[in-house]
């Protein structure tokens, strides 16, 4: 995992971060409330359009000791990194990916998580096992 960020592109893009949760707990997520977790896989859909692109953003998400800036930061310290997907497609794909997780009947564990700047119900999804990439331009990292 230490070399994982080196394998990622520095370009801007969209990613899906998969985290493994091993037990139930209640996590306070900033001002949006409490998230009740359960064992399984959590998928977080995000974008990396700042400096350093996908490499920088996912590299930050791998760290657990950091100041909480985004919703994902609050839960990351309680869940282990599992894997990630990414694409260099335009920003609108972020919402299409979130919509596809909803169509797949994944659970939305917290409404508004990671989606305060868009109309999506959430950018956090729960599932029991990792899905296969559902868009041809999603690459496994």
GILIN-V744095 format. One line per field, one symbol per residue. phi: phi as a letter, one per 40 degrees, with the letter a starting at -180 (. if undefined). psi: psi as a letter, one per 40 degrees, with the letter a starting at -180 (. if undefined). Layout:
phi=???
psi=???
This chain:
phi=.ccddcccccccibabbbbbbbacabbcbfcchbbccacibbbbcabbbccgfcdcccdccccbcaccbbdccccdcbbccbaabaacccdccdccccccccccgccbcacgcgbcbacccabbbbacacccdbbcccbcc
psi=ddedddeiieiiaiihhhihheiiihhhgbeeahhhiihahhhhhiigeaheadddddddddidgihhdiddddddeeiihdaiiiieiidedddddddddddefiihdhhehefeeaeidiehihidihiihehdehih.
